[in-house]
């Protein structure tokens, strides 16, 4: 049986994933190198995915590298926070209205994320991927981006598996580069689109209707999913504002819809399909092959991340605070939810990592049971990746 790690998007919220992985590394033997033959990530989750897959050494050494990135992360390491940088991009965004919605020879965005490219180039060793795949340590690593021309969700992966094409999504085998990673994390309007070949790509979470599908397509039948939303733990929690929604609240819901809702929905659907398949008196087949359940373990925040974000917003650069305040993205609730995606600030990231570590340790028995499964081919295909 083949295990896959699936990391969702969520901007600065992805620090939570690092905390969970830190706990996993502690629970497994110190000599463990890579317990995830398949690693898939989207948006900020893609950054964590490549940081793991493209780093040699044991799992604990790889996690140590991730911790170094996130523990002292500053906003200026992700995007320009100076007044000139913010003003220049804002004027470019406004100027696009006079050019039919775009700027010639440039990709419009509110923020300049050139510092992120520098940060990733320092920490991610793409050249290690070929060696890891050749040695059998890694089956495949995948990052997903959105193709702006077609609106398709494109999963770029490095591995030996064949590509695929389904409704509104496809898998393309390629040698992964920094461009694929930046494309997957290019939140529309906030960060510029990235050119790969002759096409432009943006954040993969936007049109990723089946976020678990790439891992299944690459051969996984056991999924370790790390989410970045507390909705699964607190489905009925909400904050009353008493006034019409602000731009910040609307933006928060739009971002949550892209980064959170799809993976939560598919986890619930997969669990339902598993129950149906397990309860059937006789197996069923599709295209002549027996369908089988997919084992899934999902770790998600036990505390509201919006509330944590609201307590850290004042640590953001003044230029960004002014913008967030102007659109109503302040205070607890959906406004703070929008701000949380940009809160690349040590206090916020460290608190999320601590929460992820605690949540994973609280599910210690389930995690150990997940990794104690025998590594054998169970045969058949999963029922989760239907049209």
C-alpha positions as CSV (number, residue, x, y, z in Angstrom):
1,X,0.0,0.0,0.0
2,X,1.3,3.5,-0.9
3,X,0.9,6.5,1.4
4,X,0.7,10.0,0.1
5,X,1.0,13.3,1.9
6,X,-1.5,15.9,0.7
7,X,-1.0,19.6,1.8
8,X,-3.6,22.1,1.0
9,X,-3.1,25.8,0.3
10,X,-3.7,28.7,2.7
11,X,-0.9,31.2,2.6
12,X,0.6,31.8,6.1
13,X,-1.8,29.2,7.5
14,X,0.5,26.6,6.0
15,X,2.7,27.0,9.1
16,X,0.2,24.7,10.8
17,X,1.2,21.9,8.4
18,X,4.9,22.3,9.6
19,X,3.8,21.8,13.2
20,X,1.9,18.6,12.3
21,X,4.9,17.2,10.3
22,X,7.2,18.1,13.2
23,X,5.1,15.9,15.5
24,X,5.1,13.1,12.9
25,X,8.9,13.2,12.6
26,X,9.1,12.9,16.4
27,X,6.7,9.9,16.5
28,X,8.5,7.9,13.8
29,X,11.9,6.3,14.3
30,X,14.8,8.8,14.1
31,X,16.3,7.0,11.0
32,X,13.1,7.4,9.0
33,X,13.9,9.1,5.7
34,X,10.6,9.6,3.8
35,X,7.4,7.9,5.0
36,X,5.5,9.5,2.0
37,X,6.4,7.9,-1.4
38,X,4.0,10.4,-2.9
39,X,3.9,14.1,-1.9
40,X,1.3,16.5,-3.3
41,X,0.9,20.2,-2.4
42,X,-1.0,23.2,-3.6
43,X,-0.2,26.9,-3.1
44,X,1.6,27.4,0.2
45,X,1.2,23.6,0.7
46,X,3.3,23.1,-2.5
47,X,6.1,25.0,-0.8
48,X,6.1,22.7,2.1
49,X,5.7,19.7,-0.2
50,X,8.8,20.6,-2.3
51,X,10.8,21.5,0.8
52,X,10.3,17.9,2.0
53,X,10.7,16.1,-1.3
54,X,13.7,18.1,-2.5
55,X,15.7,17.9,0.7
56,X,18.1,14.9,1.3
57,X,18.5,13.3,4.7
58,X,16.1,11.9,7.3
59,X,12.6,13.1,7.9
60,X,13.7,14.9,11.1
61,X,16.5,16.8,9.1
62,X,14.0,17.8,6.4
63,X,11.5,19.1,9.0
64,X,14.3,21.0,10.7
65,X,14.8,22.8,7.4
66,X,11.1,23.6,7.2
67,X,11.2,24.9,10.8
68,X,14.1,27.2,9.9
69,X,12.0,28.7,7.1
70,X,8.8,29.3,9.1
71,X,10.0,30.1,12.6
72,X,11.5,33.5,11.8
73,X,9.6,34.2,8.6
74,X,9.0,37.9,8.0
75,X,6.5,39.4,5.5
76,X,9.3,41.2,3.6
77,X,10.8,37.7,2.8
78,X,7.6,36.9,0.9
79,X,6.6,40.2,-0.7
80,X,7.8,43.8,-0.8
81,X,6.3,45.7,2.2
82,X,7.9,49.1,1.6
83,X,5.7,51.9,0.6
84,X,7.3,52.2,-2.8
85,X,6.9,48.6,-3.6
86,X,3.2,48.5,-2.5
87,X,2.4,51.8,-4.2
88,X,4.0,50.8,-7.5
89,X,2.0,47.6,-7.7
90,X,-1.2,49.3,-6.6
91,X,-0.8,51.9,-9.4
92,X,-0.1,49.2,-11.9
93,X,-3.3,47.4,-10.8
94,X,-5.3,50.6,-11.1
95,X,-3.6,51.4,-14.5
96,X,-4.7,48.1,-15.9
97,X,-8.2,49.6,-16.1
98,X,-7.0,51.7,-19.0
99,X,-5.4,48.8,-20.8
100,X,-8.4,46.5,-21.0
101,X,-7.8,44.9,-17.6
102,X,-4.1,44.0,-18.1
103,X,-0.7,45.7,-18.2
104,X,1.4,45.1,-21.3
105,X,4.4,42.9,-20.7
106,X,3.6,42.5,-17.0
107,X,1.3,40.5,-14.7
108,X,-0.9,42.6,-12.5
109,X,-0.9,42.1,-8.8
110,X,-1.2,44.1,-5.6
111,X,2.0,42.7,-4.1
112,X,5.5,42.1,-5.5
113,X,6.5,38.6,-4.4
114,X,10.1,38.7,-5.8
115,X,11.5,38.1,-2.3
116,X,9.7,34.7,-2.2
117,X,11.6,33.5,-5.2
118,X,14.9,34.4,-3.5
119,X,13.8,32.6,-0.3
120,X,12.8,29.4,-2.1
121,X,15.9,29.3,-4.2
122,X,17.9,29.3,-1.0
123,X,16.0,26.4,0.6
124,X,14.7,24.0,-2.1
125,X,17.1,21.7,-4.0
126,X,15.2,20.7,-7.1
127,X,18.2,18.8,-8.3
128,X,17.7,16.2,-5.5
129,X,14.3,15.1,-6.9
130,X,15.8,13.0,-9.7
131,X,18.1,11.1,-7.3
132,X,15.2,10.5,-4.8
133,X,13.0,9.1,-7.5
134,X,15.8,6.9,-9.0
135,X,16.6,5.5,-5.6
136,X,13.0,4.6,-4.9
137,X,12.8,6.9,-1.9
138,X,10.2,9.0,-3.8
139,X,7.6,7.8,-6.3
140,X,6.4,11.3,-7.3
141,X,6.0,14.9,-6.1
142,X,3.3,17.1,-7.4
143,X,2.3,20.7,-7.3
144,X,-1.0,22.0,-8.8
145,X,-1.6,25.4,-10.6
146,X,-4.4,26.9,-12.5
147,X,-4.1,27.5,-16.3
148,X,-5.5,31.0,-16.9
149,X,-6.3,30.4,-20.6
150,X,-8.4,27.2,-20.1
151,X,-9.3,27.4,-16.4
152,X,-8.0,23.9,-16.0
153,X,-6.4,22.6,-12.8
154,X,-3.0,21.4,-13.9
155,X,-1.0,19.0,-11.7
156,X,2.7,19.2,-12.6
157,X,4.4,16.2,-11.2
158,X,7.9,14.7,-11.3
159,X,7.9,10.9,-11.4
160,X,7.6,7.9,-13.7
161,X,3.8,7.7,-13.8
162,X,1.9,8.6,-16.9
163,X,0.0,11.9,-17.2
164,X,-3.8,12.0,-17.1
165,X,-6.7,14.1,-18.4
166,X,-10.1,14.4,-16.8
167,X,-12.9,17.0,-16.7
168,X,-11.3,20.4,-16.0
169,X,-8.1,18.8,-14.7
170,X,-5.0,17.1,-16.0
171,X,-1.7,15.8,-14.8
172,X,1.5,16.8,-16.7
173,X,4.8,15.0,-16.1
174,X,7.7,17.4,-16.1
175,X,10.9,18.4,-14.3
176,X,9.7,20.7,-11.5
177,X,11.3,24.1,-11.2
178,X,10.9,27.3,-9.2
179,X,8.4,28.5,-11.8
180,X,6.0,25.7,-11.1
181,X,6.2,26.4,-7.3
182,X,5.6,30.1,-7.7
183,X,2.7,29.5,-10.1
184,X,1.0,27.2,-7.6
185,X,1.3,29.9,-4.9
186,X,0.3,32.9,-7.0
187,X,-2.9,34.0,-5.2
188,X,-4.8,36.0,-7.9
189,X,-4.7,39.8,-7.6
190,X,-2.4,39.5,-4.6
191,X,0.6,37.9,-6.4
192,X,1.4,38.0,-10.1
193,X,0.7,35.1,-12.5
194,X,3.7,33.0,-13.5
195,X,4.6,32.2,-17.1
196,X,5.5,28.5,-17.9
197,X,6.2,27.9,-21.5
198,X,3.8,30.1,-23.5
199,X,1.0,30.1,-20.8
200,X,0.3,31.9,-17.5
201,X,-0.6,30.1,-14.3
202,X,-2.0,31.1,-11.0
203,X,-2.8,29.6,-7.6
204,X,-3.8,26.0,-7.9
205,X,-6.4,26.0,-5.2
206,X,-8.8,28.1,-7.4
207,X,-10.0,25.5,-9.8
208,X,-8.9,22.4,-7.9
209,X,-12.3,20.7,-7.6
210,X,-10.7,17.4,-6.7
211,X,-7.7,18.2,-4.4
212,X,-7.2,14.5,-3.5
213,X,-7.3,13.3,-7.1
214,X,-3.6,13.9,-8.0
215,X,-2.4,11.7,-5.1
216,X,-4.8,8.9,-6.2
217,X,-3.8,9.3,-9.8
218,X,-0.2,8.9,-8.9
219,X,-0.8,5.6,-7.2
220,X,-1.7,6.4,-3.6
221,X,-4.3,4.3,-1.7
222,X,-3.6,5.8,1.8
223,X,-3.8,9.6,2.3
224,X,-2.4,11.7,5.1
225,X,-4.1,15.0,4.7
226,X,-3.2,18.2,6.6
227,X,-5.9,20.9,6.4
228,X,-5.7,24.5,7.5
229,X,-9.2,25.1,8.6
230,X,-11.0,24.5,11.9
231,X,-14.4,24.0,10.1
232,X,-14.2,20.2,10.5
233,X,-13.9,20.6,14.3
234,X,-16.3,23.6,14.6
235,X,-18.7,23.4,11.7
236,X,-21.3,25.8,13.2
237,X,-19.0,28.5,14.5
238,X,-19.5,32.0,13.2
239,X,-19.1,35.7,14.2
240,X,-22.0,38.1,14.0
241,X,-21.1,41.6,12.7
242,X,-24.5,43.3,12.7
243,X,-23.7,45.2,9.5
244,X,-23.4,44.4,5.8
245,X,-20.3,42.5,4.8
246,X,-17.1,44.5,4.1
247,X,-14.8,43.9,1.2
248,X,-12.5,42.1,3.6
249,X,-15.3,39.8,4.7
250,X,-16.2,39.0,1.2
251,X,-12.6,38.4,0.3
252,X,-12.2,36.2,3.3
253,X,-15.0,34.0,2.1
254,X,-13.7,33.9,-1.4
255,X,-10.3,32.8,-0.2
256,X,-11.8,30.2,2.1
257,X,-13.9,28.9,-0.7
258,X,-10.8,28.4,-2.9
259,X,-8.3,27.1,-0.2
260,X,-10.5,25.3,2.3
261,X,-13.9,24.2,1.1
262,X,-12.9,21.9,-1.7
263,X,-10.6,19.7,0.3
264,X,-13.0,19.6,3.3
265,X,-15.8,18.6,0.9
266,X,-13.8,15.9,-0.8
267,X,-12.6,14.4,2.6
268,X,-16.2,14.1,3.6
269,X,-17.2,12.6,0.3
270,X,-14.3,10.1,0.4
271,X,-15.3,9.0,3.9
272,X,-18.9,8.4,2.7
273,X,-17.7,6.4,-0.3
274,X,-15.5,4.3,2.0
275,X,-18.5,3.5,4.3
276,X,-20.6,2.5,1.3
277,X,-17.8,0.2,-0.1
278,X,-17.1,-1.3,3.2
279,X,-20.8,-2.1,3.8
280,X,-21.5,-3.7,0.4
281,X,-22.1,-7.5,0.6
282,X,-20.1,-8.0,-2.6
283,X,-17.4,-5.9,-4.2
284,X,-18.3,-3.8,-7.3
285,X,-16.1,-3.2,-10.3
286,X,-15.5,-0.2,-12.6
287,X,-14.0,-0.9,-16.1
288,X,-13.4,-4.5,-15.0
289,X,-11.4,-3.6,-11.9
290,X,-12.6,-4.0,-8.3
291,X,-13.2,-0.7,-6.4
292,X,-11.7,-0.5,-2.9
293,X,-11.8,2.0,0.0
294,X,-9.1,4.6,0.5
295,X,-7.6,4.9,3.9
296,X,-7.5,8.6,5.0
297,X,-6.2,10.4,8.1
298,X,-6.9,14.1,8.2
299,X,-5.4,16.4,10.7
300,X,-7.0,19.9,11.1
301,X,-6.8,22.8,13.5
302,X,-8.6,22.3,16.9
303,X,-8.7,26.1,17.4
304,X,-10.1,28.9,15.2
305,X,-7.3,30.3,13.1
306,X,-9.3,33.5,12.5
307,X,-9.1,34.3,16.2
308,X,-5.4,33.7,16.3
309,X,-4.9,35.9,13.2
310,X,-6.9,38.7,14.7
311,X,-4.5,38.8,17.7
312,X,-1.5,39.2,15.4
313,X,-2.6,41.6,12.7
314,X,-1.0,44.5,14.4
315,X,2.4,42.9,13.8
316,X,2.1,43.3,10.0
317,X,3.9,46.1,8.2
318,X,2.1,49.4,8.3
319,X,1.6,49.6,4.6
320,X,-0.3,46.3,4.6
321,X,-2.2,47.1,7.8
322,X,-3.5,50.3,6.2
323,X,-4.7,48.3,3.1
324,X,-6.4,45.6,5.3
325,X,-8.1,48.2,7.4
326,X,-9.3,50.1,4.4
327,X,-11.2,46.9,3.1
328,X,-12.5,45.9,6.5
329,X,-10.1,42.9,6.9
330,X,-9.6,43.5,10.6
331,X,-11.0,42.0,13.8
332,X,-12.2,38.4,14.3
333,X,-14.3,36.7,11.7
334,X,-14.1,36.6,7.9
335,X,-12.2,39.9,7.8
336,X,-9.4,38.4,9.9
337,X,-9.7,35.3,7.7
338,X,-8.5,37.3,4.7
339,X,-5.6,38.8,6.7
340,X,-4.5,35.3,7.9
341,X,-3.4,34.4,4.4
342,X,-0.8,37.2,4.4
343,X,0.3,36.9,8.1
344,X,3.8,35.7,7.4
345,X,4.9,36.9,10.8
346,X,6.9,35.0,13.4
347,X,4.4,35.2,16.2
348,X,1.5,33.9,14.1
349,X,3.5,31.2,12.4
350,X,5.0,29.9,15.6
351,X,1.6,29.8,17.3
352,X,0.2,27.8,14.3
353,X,3.2,25.4,14.4
354,X,2.6,24.9,18.1
355,X,-1.1,24.2,17.5
356,X,-0.3,21.7,14.7
357,X,2.2,19.9,16.8
358,X,-0.3,19.7,19.7
359,X,-3.1,18.5,17.4
360,X,-0.9,15.8,15.9
361,X,0.2,14.6,19.3
362,X,-3.4,14.4,20.4
363,X,-3.9,12.0,17.5
364,X,-0.8,10.1,18.3
365,X,-2.4,6.6,18.2
366,X,-4.1,7.2,14.8
367,X,-0.8,8.5,13.3
368,X,1.2,5.5,14.6
369,X,-1.5,3.1,13.3
370,X,-1.4,4.8,9.9
371,X,2.3,4.3,9.5
372,X,2.3,0.8,10.8
373,X,0.3,-0.5,7.8
374,X,2.2,-3.1,5.7
375,X,3.6,-1.8,2.5
376,X,1.9,-4.2,0.1
377,X,-0.1,-4.0,-3.1
378,X,-3.7,-4.5,-2.2
379,X,-4.8,-4.6,-5.9
380,X,-7.9,-2.9,-7.4
381,X,-8.5,0.8,-7.8
382,X,-9.8,3.5,-5.6
383,X,-13.4,4.7,-6.0
384,X,-12.6,8.3,-5.1
385,X,-11.4,9.6,-8.4
386,X,-14.5,9.2,-10.5
387,X,-15.4,11.7,-13.3
